[in-house]
Amino acid sequence: MGVAGCDVDDGLAILYLLGRPDIEILGITSVYGNCDVETVHANTLAMMKELGMGDIPVVKGCPNANSRESEAARFIVDVVSSNVGPLSILATGPLTNLYAAYLLDGTVFKKVSEIILMGGVTEPLIINGRELKELNLSCDPEATNSVLMNGKNVTVITGNACLDAFFPQSDFQERLALSHRPIAKYISEKCTYWFEQMMETFDINGFYNWDVVAAARLAEPSLFRDIKYRFKPGMSELKRGFLTESNEGSSHPCVINKPEIMNIKAFSDEIYRGWLK
């Protein structure tokens, strides 16, 4: 959020969770994706400092899919191993950090309550007639395969499911303008460039809140309809970010939860409440 050419939803997902008093963020790990990890890490540190949340650990992750070592991987293992309560992992980018943690400790996925991923598609992702490539799970298909096959209580918020989470520019600006809280102005100013980017790229007056949907499923699962989804893992498909449904009777299917938003108004109201808190 705030880096030219890069989506705002990662930052907005963090802001939403910070606004939930029942959620404790134990740490944030940076990762590459639509930007290099150095830029992502520095930008995340800066944002947390601006928010007065510098006490929350921000740990640098893997720079690419060929690097399986990072501070973030060790951090994940240490936090998971030392935690005594319910713990969720929310992954809103490539899964290299998680895979690196699994290589350090093969039990790390079994020690958490759930893993919630944002990424993957079940059919082509079309925005105003233009297909959008999958940019999370496809970045490191080996890591994706490992998390999906070895993870415990895995929920995947697909790009297709996020098409319901469209935030129109007019509603966004109006809701934030009605609030006198400093965070409203902060969010509005941080996101202005992204509305311009969406109009220029897709000719739409708004943006899709991809990662925020995954954060909401973690914090407020009652907003979603859970759907059991069976798919057959395959590296060729994962390289494109596709989660292809398994045929009845196919061998070794992988079962995940693939939720859908039940009521977009209730969902949007919840997100704005979280942001403004």
N, C-alpha and C positions, 0 to 999 in steps of 0.2 A: 504494500500500500504506500503510494507516494513515489514509486520508481517508474519513470516514463516507460510506457509500453507494457507494463506489468499489471496484472489484475489487482483489485483492491480487497477481494474477498478473504484472503488469508488474514489480513489485519482486522477486518470486520468480525471474523470468527473469534479472534482473541478478545476483541472488545466486548462481544456479546457474552463470552464466558466470564470475563472480569465483572460484568454486571449481574452475574448470578451469585447471590450470597451463599448459596448452598454448594457451590463448586470451588474447590481449591486447586489452583494450577501449581503443580509441583515443579514444572520446568517446561521450557520450550527448546526444541532442537531445530536448528536451521538445516536446510538441504537445498541442493540445486534444483532446477526445474526450468521454469521460463526465465530464469536469471541465474547467474553464477552464485555459488555459495558465499563468496566473500561479500558481495553486494547484499545478498539476503540477510546475512548475519549482522552486518553493520547497520542495516536498515531496521532490523528487529530490535537491536540494542537501543538504537536512537528512539524508536517509538515507545519502548517501555520506559525509557528515561523521561520522555515528554509527558507520559501519563503518570509519572511519579510511582512507577511500579518496578523500579530498578532492583528490588530485592528478590524478584522472581528470577531464577537462573535461566540464562539464555546460552545454550551450548552449541558450538559449531559442529556441523555434521559433515558427511561425506561429500566430496566435491564432484563425484561422477559415479557412474555405475561400475567402473572398474576399480574403484577404491573401496575396500572393505574394512577400513580402520578409521576411526574418528573419536574425538572426545565425546561426541553424542552417543555413540554406541556403548561406551563404558558407562556413561551417565545413566542411560536407560536401564542397563543391567543393575547398577548400584541402587537406583531409586526403586525399581521393582522388587529387588531382593530385600530391601530394608523397610518397605511399606507394610503396615499391619492391617490396613483397612481395604475396602473395595477400591480398585484402581482401574481406570480406563485409559487406553491409549487412543488418541485421536490423530490420525495421519492424513494430512491434507496435501501431500506432495508425493514424489517418488518414495518408494519404500526401502531405499538403500540403508538408511540408518537402522531401521528395524531388523533388516536381514543381517547387518553387521553385528547387532546386539545378539541375535540368535546364534551366530557363529561363535560368539564368546561364551554364551550360556544357552544350551539347547533346551532349557526348561523355562526360559524367560516368558514365552507366550502363554504357558500354562499357569503362570503365577498371577496373571491379570484377570479382571472380571470380564473384560470385553475389549475388542479392538474394533474401532470404527474408522473406516477408510472413505475418503472421497476420491472417486475416480472410476474409470472403466465405463464401457458402454455396452448395451445389449443390442443396439441397432444404430445405424448412422445418426450422428448428432447434427441436426439441421437447424440453423438459425437464419430466419428470413431467406430461405432458399440456398444458403451457403453451408457446406459441410465443415464442421469444426473437428480437427483431429484431437484424439485423446492425448492428454499431456501429463498424466500422473502415473498410472500403472504401467503404461507402455515404456516409460523411461528406463525401467530396470525390470524386465519381465522375469528374470531369475529370482529377484527379491520378491516380486509380486506372487509368484508361484509358491515360494516358501511360506509367506505369510498366510496365504489362502489355504494351503494344505495343512499347515502346522498350528495355525492360530486357534485360539479358544473364543467361542462366541463372536465370530466375525460378522460385522455388519458392513455392507458396501452401499454407499450412497452414489449411485451412478450419475453420469452426466445427464442421461435421459430423465431421471427423476428430478433433477434440479431445474429442468425447463419450466416447472410449475412456479419456481421461486424467482419470478421476474419482478424487479423493483423499478417501477416507472419513475422517471426523473421528477415529474411534477409532484407526485406523492412524497417522494424522498425529501425534496426541498421544503415542501409545506410542513411536513411533520417535524423536521428539525428546526425550522424557523419558528415554530410555535413554542419551542422550549428555550428557556433562558439559561440553561445549564451550559457551562463552557464546553462540555464534551460534544454537544450538538453542533457548535460552530466548528470544532476540531474535525469531526467526521465530515461535515459538509465541505470544508475546504480541502480535506485530504482526497475527496472523491471526485472533485470537479473535473479533473483531467480525464477520468475514466468514462464519464458520460460523453465527453467529446470524442474519445477513442471509439466507443460503441457506435456512435452516429456515423463516424467516418468509415468504420470497418463493416458494420452490418446494417446501417441506416435504421437504427432503432433508438427510441427515446427512453433508455433505461439500461439496466444490466442484470445479469443472472448472478444470484448470490450463492455460487457453488459451495464453497467451504462452510458457509454459515449454516447450510442445511445439515451438514454433518455435525456441526457443533450443537445445533438444536436437537438432533436425534439423541445426542449424548445427555443433554441437560433436561429435555422435555419430551421423552418418548411418547407421551400420550397424544402428541400432535400427529403421530404417524400410524399408518397401517402397515404392520410387519408382514412380509411375504417371504416364505421359504422358497429359495431358488436353487435348483440343482444345475450345475454346469460341469462340463468335461474340461479339465485343465489341459492346456496345450500351448507350448511356447510360441508357435506361429501366430496364434490368435492373441496371446498376451502382448506380443510385440506391437500389435495395433491397439491394445487396450480393450479388446473384445472379450466379453464373458458370454460364451455361446451356450445356450440352454442344452442340457443333456437330454437325450432321448430316453424314453422309458426302457428300463432294462439294460442300459449301457453300463459298462463296467467302471468301477472306481470314480463315480461322480463326486464332486465337491459340493457341499451344501452350505450356503451362506444365507444371511438375512438381507433382503433387498427392499427396504421400506419405501413407502410413498407418502407424501404429505396428504393428509385427509382434508384439511380446510385451509386454503391459502390465506384467508383473512385472519384467522386465528394465529396462523404461523407468523404472518407479517407483524401483527400486533405484539406478539411475544418477542420478536427480534428487536423492534423499536424500544420496547420496555427495557430489554437487557442493555442495549446501547446507551440509553439515557441514564441508566443507573451507574 
